[in-house]
Amino acid sequence: MKRFRRIIIYPKDISIITGKSERYGRSTINKIKKELGKQDHQSITFKEYSEYSGIDLELIEATIFR
């Protein structure tokens, strides 16, 4: 049976990846939403964060889903 993996990134995930605060994670998500033209209720994916930050998607997933 394949294990479920979420695709939405949260401020806590960004905090783990960058070593910065969750507040930094929230502001980063808001910047990405503004840049992509997303509304407040729409979510950001790991792929969108990867493209924005320049961090390889596999490295992000390895850090979060280890």
TIMI-2910 file (N, C-alpha, C, CB; in pm, 1 decimal, decimal comma, always signed):
<rs>
+----------+----------+----------+----------+----------+----------+----------+----------+----------+----------+----------+----------+------+
!      n_x !      n_y !      n_z !     ca_x !     ca_y !     ca_z !      c_x !      c_y !      c_z !     cb_x !     cb_y !     cb_z ! resn !
+----------+----------+----------+----------+----------+----------+----------+----------+----------+----------+----------+----------+------+
!    +84,2 !   -118,5 !     +0,0 !     +0,0 !     +0,0 !     +0,0 !    +88,8 !   +124,9 !     +0,0 !    -95,8 !     -0,2 !   +122,6 !  Met !
!    +57,6 !   +216,1 !    -89,6 !   +135,8 !   +338,8 !   -101,0 !    +98,0 !   +436,6 !     +9,7 !   +115,1 !   +403,5 !   -239,1 !  Lys !
!   +200,9 !   +495,1 !    +68,9 !   +179,7 !   +590,3 !   +177,6 !   +143,0 !   +727,3 !   +122,2 !   +305,1 !   +600,4 !   +266,0 !  Arg !
!    +46,0 !   +790,9 !   +184,8 !     -0,3 !   +923,1 !   +142,8 !   +104,8 !  +1028,4 !   +176,2 !   -135,0 !   +958,1 !   +210,3 !  Phe !
!   +132,3 !  +1114,9 !    +81,0 !   +220,5 !  +1229,9 !   +103,2 !   +144,7 !  +1355,7 !    +66,9 !   +352,3 !  +1218,4 !    +20,1 !  Arg !
!   +147,0 !  +1449,7 !   +156,6 !    +77,1 !  +1575,2 !   +128,5 !   +156,7 !  +1657,7 !    +27,3 !    +54,8 !  +1656,1 !   +259,0 !  Arg !
!    +87,2 !  +1748,0 !    -38,7 !   +151,3 !  +1830,5 !   -141,4 !   +154,0 !  +1978,3 !   -102,7 !    +79,2 !  +1813,6 !   -274,6 !  Ile !
!    +84,9 !  +2013,4 !     +4,9 !    +74,3 !  +2152,6 !    +49,6 !   +184,0 !  +2180,9 !   +151,7 !    -66,5 !  +2181,6 !   +110,5 !  Ile !
!   +249,7 !  +2294,7 !   +136,7 !   +354,3 !  +2334,2 !   +231,5 !   +295,3 !  +2431,9 !   +333,1 !   +476,1 !  +2398,4 !   +157,3 !  Ile !
!   +343,3 !  +2419,6 !   +456,7 !   +296,3 !  +2503,5 !   +566,6 !   +412,7 !  +2585,4 !   +622,4 !   +231,7 !  +2417,0 !   +678,1 !  Tyr !
!   +381,5 !  +2691,9 !   +695,8 !   +489,0 !  +2774,6 !   +752,8 !   +588,5 !  +2694,5 !   +837,4 !   +429,0 !  +2884,7 !   +837,5 !  Pro !
!   +541,2 !  +2594,1 !   +910,2 !   +630,1 !  +2511,5 !   +991,7 !   +731,0 !  +2437,3 !   +902,8 !   +548,1 !  +2410,7 !  +1075,9 !  Lys !
!   +687,2 !  +2391,8 !   +785,5 !   +777,5 !  +2324,6 !   +691,6 !   +888,5 !  +2419,2 !   +647,2 !   +699,6 !  +2272,5 !   +569,0 !  Asp !
!   +851,3 !  +2541,4 !   +613,8 !   +949,7 !  +2641,2 !   +570,6 !  +1046,0 !  +2671,6 !   +685,0 !   +879,4 !  +2771,2 !   +522,7 !  Ile !
!   +993,3 !  +2673,8 !   +806,4 !  +1076,6 !  +2694,3 !   +923,8 !  +1180,2 !  +2583,0 !   +938,0 !   +990,1 !  +2702,2 !  +1049,3 !  Ser !
!  +1139,1 !  +2459,3 !   +917,1 !  +1230,5 !  +2344,7 !   +925,1 !  +1335,8 !  +2352,2 !   +814,7 !  +1152,1 !  +2211,9 !   +915,0 !  Ile !
!  +1294,0 !  +2386,7 !   +694,4 !  +1385,2 !  +2391,4 !   +579,6 !  +1489,1 !  +2501,9 !   +595,1 !  +1306,4 !  +2412,1 !   +450,1 !  Ile !
!  +1444,8 !  +2619,9 !   +638,3 !  +1533,9 !  +2736,1 !   +641,7 !  +1600,6 !  +2759,0 !   +776,6 !  +1457,5 !  +2858,6 !   +603,9 !  Thr !
!  +1544,2 !  +2701,5 !   +882,4 !  +1596,9 !  +2727,4 !  +1016,1 !  +1552,4 !  +2861,2 !  +1070,6 !  +1746,8 !  +2721,2 !  +1014,8 !  Gly !
!  +1455,6 !  +2922,7 !  +1006,1 !  +1403,4 !  +3051,7 !  +1051,8 !  +1269,3 !  +3029,3 !  +1121,1 !  +1388,2 !  +3151,7 !   +932,6 !  Lys !
!  +1206,9 !  +3136,9 !  +1165,1 !  +1083,0 !  +3128,0 !  +1242,8 !   +962,6 !  +3093,0 !  +1155,4 !  +1057,3 !  +3259,5 !  +1315,4 !  Ser !
!   +854,6 !  +3050,8 !  +1223,9 !   +729,6 !  +3025,2 !  +1152,0 !   +672,1 !  +3154,7 !  +1095,5 !   +626,9 !  +2957,8 !  +1244,5 !  Glu !
!   +698,9 !  +3265,2 !  +1161,3 !   +653,4 !  +3394,7 !  +1109,4 !   +716,5 !  +3421,0 !   +973,1 !   +688,4 !  +3509,1 !  +1208,3 !  Arg !
!   +845,3 !  +3388,5 !   +960,5 !   +913,4 !  +3399,6 !   +831,3 !   +844,7 !  +3309,1 !   +729,1 !  +1064,0 !  +3362,5 !   +844,7 !  Tyr !
!   +805,6 !  +3189,6 !   +771,2 !   +735,8 !  +3096,5 !   +682,0 !   +603,0 !  +3153,3 !   +633,7 !   +712,4 !  +2963,5 !   +752,5 !  Gly !
!   +528,9 !  +3214,5 !   +724,5 !   +400,4 !  +3275,9 !   +686,5 !   +420,6 !  +3389,3 !   +586,8 !   +327,0 !  +3328,7 !   +811,0 !  Arg !
!   +519,9 !  +3473,0 !   +612,6 !   +542,9 !  +3585,3 !   +521,2 !   +591,6 !  +3535,3 !   +385,1 !   +645,3 !  +3683,7 !   +581,3 !  Ser !
!   +669,8 !  +3429,4 !   +384,1 !   +715,2 !  +3372,0 !   +257,1 !   +597,7 !  +3317,6 !   +176,7 !   +817,9 !  +3260,5 !   +282,1 !  Thr !
!   +508,0 !  +3247,2 !   +243,1 !   +389,2 !  +3194,3 !   +175,0 !   +306,6 !  +3308,6 !   +118,5 !   +303,5 !  +3108,7 !   +271,6 !  Ile !
!   +290,5 !  +3416,2 !   +193,8 !   +214,2 !  +3531,4 !   +144,0 !   +281,5 !  +3596,2 !    +23,5 !   +196,5 !  +3634,8 !   +254,9 !  Asn !
!   +414,4 !  +3603,8 !    +24,1 !   +487,3 !  +3658,5 !    -91,2 !   +467,9 !  +3571,0 !   -214,8 !   +637,4 !  +3671,4 !    -58,9 !  Lys !
!   +471,9 !  +3440,0 !   -196,7 !   +453,5 !  +3347,7 !   -308,8 !   +312,4 !  +3361,7 !   -364,1 !   +480,5 !  +3201,5 !   -265,1 !  Ile !
!   +212,7 !  +3368,4 !   -276,4 !    +74,2 !  +3385,0 !   -321,0 !    +57,9 !  +3513,0 !   -402,3 !    -20,9 !  +3386,6 !   -200,8 !  Lys !
!   +118,6 !  +3620,9 !   -354,8 !   +108,9 !  +3749,7 !   -425,7 !   +174,4 !  +3739,1 !   -563,3 !   +175,7 !  +3863,4 !   -342,9 !  Lys !
!   +293,3 !  +3678,2 !   -567,5 !   +365,2 !  +3664,1 !   -693,5 !   +289,2 !  +3576,8 !   -793,6 !   +503,1 !  +3605,5 !   -668,2 !  Glu !
!   +222,2 !  +3472,1 !   -744,4 !   +149,2 !  +3381,1 !   -832,3 !     +6,0 !  +3425,7 !   -858,7 !   +148,3 !  +3243,1 !   -773,0 !  Leu !
!    -37,0 !  +3532,2 !   -792,1 !   -173,1 !  +3582,0 !   -812,1 !   -278,4 !  +3493,6 !   -748,2 !   -201,7 !  +3595,1 !   -958,6 !  Gly !
!   -242,6 !  +3425,8 !   -640,0 !   -337,2 !  +3338,6 !   -572,0 !   -415,0 !  +3417,4 !   -467,1 !   -264,3 !  +3219,3 !   -507,1 !  Lys !
!   -534,8 !  +3369,3 !   -437,8 !   -617,3 !  +3431,2 !   -334,8 !   -578,2 !  +3375,6 !   -198,8 !   -767,7 !  +3407,4 !   -362,5 !  Gln !
!   -625,4 !  +3441,7 !    -92,7 !   -588,6 !  +3404,3 !    +43,8 !   -624,0 !  +3260,0 !    +78,4 !   -655,9 !  +3496,8 !   +141,3 !  Asp !
!   -735,7 !  +3210,4 !    +27,3 !   -779,5 !  +3075,4 !    +63,0 !   -706,5 !  +2965,7 !    -15,3 !   -928,3 !  +3062,7 !    +40,3 !  His !
!   -629,1 !  +3003,1 !   -116,8 !   -558,0 !  +2904,1 !   -196,8 !   -424,8 !  +2867,3 !   -130,7 !   -534,3 !  +2957,3 !   -339,5 !  Gln !
!   -383,8 !  +2743,8 !   -152,1 !   -263,5 !  +2691,1 !    -87,9 !   -143,0 !  +2694,5 !   -181,4 !   -287,8 !  +2548,6 !    -40,2 !  Ser !
!    -24,8 !  +2677,9 !   -121,4 !   +101,5 !  +2672,8 !   -195,1 !   +153,9 !  +2529,1 !   -189,1 !   +206,7 !  +2774,6 !   -136,0 !  Ile !
!   +199,2 !  +2477,5 !   -301,2 !   +251,3 !  +2341,5 !   -305,5 !   +401,9 !  +2340,9 !   -281,8 !   +218,3 !  +2275,5 !   -440,0 !  Thr !
!   +453,2 !  +2221,6 !   -252,8 !   +597,4 !  +2207,3 !   -237,0 !   +668,7 !  +2247,1 !   -365,6 !   +633,7 !  +2063,0 !   -197,8 !  Phe !
!   +609,8 !  +2213,5 !   -479,1 !   +671,1 !  +2247,0 !   -608,7 !   +678,8 !  +2398,3 !   -627,4 !   +591,2 !  +2183,3 !   -724,7 !  Lys !
!   +571,3 !  +2468,8 !   -595,4 !   +571,3 !  +2614,8 !   -608,3 !   +675,6 !  +2677,5 !   -515,2 !   +430,9 !  +2671,7 !   -577,1 !  Glu !
!   +686,6 !  +2624,2 !   -393,6 !   +788,0 !  +2675,8 !   -301,5 !   +927,8 !  +2647,4 !   -355,4 !   +770,9 !  +2613,7 !   -161,1 !  Tyr !
!   +948,0 !  +2529,9 !   -410,9 !  +1077,3 !  +2492,5 !   -467,1 !  +1118,2 !  +2588,0 !   -578,9 !  +1072,9 !  +2348,8 !   -519,6 !  Ser !
!  +1025,1 !  +2617,8 !   -667,5 !  +1053,0 !  +2709,1 !   -777,9 !  +1082,3 !  +2850,3 !   -727,0 !   +935,0 !  +2711,8 !   -875,5 !  Glu !
!  +1009,6 !  +2894,2 !   -625,8 !  +1028,9 !  +3027,8 !   -570,2 !  +1163,1 !  +3039,9 !   -498,7 !   +915,5 !  +3061,7 !   -474,1 !  Tyr !
!  +1196,0 !  +2938,8 !   -418,4 !  +1315,9 !  +2945,8 !   -334,3 !  +1443,0 !  +2904,6 !   -407,2 !  +1298,0 !  +2858,9 !   -212,9 !  Ser !
!  +1427,5 !  +2827,3 !   -513,1 !  +1545,5 !  +2776,8 !   -583,9 !  +1605,6 !  +2653,8 !   -519,1 !  +1649,9 !  +2883,9 !   -592,3 !  Gly !
!  +1536,7 !  +2598,3 !   -420,4 !  +1582,2 !  +2476,7 !   -353,6 !  +1521,8 !  +2357,3 !   -426,9 !  +1542,4 !  +2476,2 !   -201,7 !  Ile !
!  +1604,8 !  +2257,5 !   -454,0 !  +1561,1 !  +2138,8 !   -526,9 !  +1445,0 !  +2069,8 !   -454,4 !  +1678,5 !  +2040,8 !   -544,8 !  Asp !
!  +1341,1 !  +2032,6 !   -528,7 !  +1222,2 !  +1970,3 !   -472,5 !  +1255,8 !  +1841,8 !   -396,7 !  +1122,0 !  +1940,8 !   -582,6 !  Leu !
!  +1346,6 !  +1761,4 !   -449,7 !  +1383,3 !  +1636,2 !   -383,1 !  +1448,9 !  +1663,0 !   -247,7 !  +1477,9 !  +1554,1 !   -472,1 !  Glu !
!  +1527,8 !  +1767,4 !   -240,2 !  +1592,9 !  +1804,3 !   -113,8 !  +1489,1 !  +1851,0 !    -10,8 !  +1698,3 !  +1915,6 !   -137,7 !  Leu !
!  +1391,6 !  +1928,0 !    -55,8 !  +1284,4 !  +1973,2 !    +32,4 !  +1207,8 !  +1854,1 !    +86,0 !  +1189,5 !  +2069,1 !    -41,1 !  Ile !
!  +1165,5 !  +1763,1 !     -3,3 !  +1088,5 !  +1647,0 !    +39,0 !  +1169,0 !  +1555,7 !   +130,2 !  +1040,3 !  +1569,6 !    -81,7 !  Glu !
!  +1297,0 !  +1540,4 !   +103,9 !  +1382,0 !  +1456,6 !   +189,5 !  +1390,7 !  +1515,6 !   +330,2 !  +1523,5 !  +1442,4 !   +128,6 !  Ala !
!  +1391,9 !  +1647,2 !   +340,3 !  +1399,7 !  +1712,8 !   +469,7 !  +1267,6 !  +1701,7 !   +547,0 !  +1437,8 !  +1859,2 !   +451,5 !  Thr !
!  +1157,0 !  +1718,4 !   +479,1 !  +1027,2 !  +1719,0 !   +544,6 !   +975,0 !  +1577,7 !   +571,7 !   +927,7 !  +1795,2 !   +460,0 !  Ile !
!   +994,0 !  +1486,8 !   +479,1 !   +934,9 !  +1352,5 !   +489,6 !  +1034,3 !  +1245,3 !   +531,4 !   +873,9 !  +1313,7 !   +358,3 !  Phe !
!  +1138,5 !  +1280,3 !   +602,0 !  +1237,4 !  +1179,7 !   +642,0 !  +1188,1 !  +1088,1 !   +748,3 !  +1361,3 !  +1244,8 !   +689,0 !  Arg !
+----------+----------+----------+----------+----------+----------+----------+----------+----------+----------+----------+----------+------+
</rs>
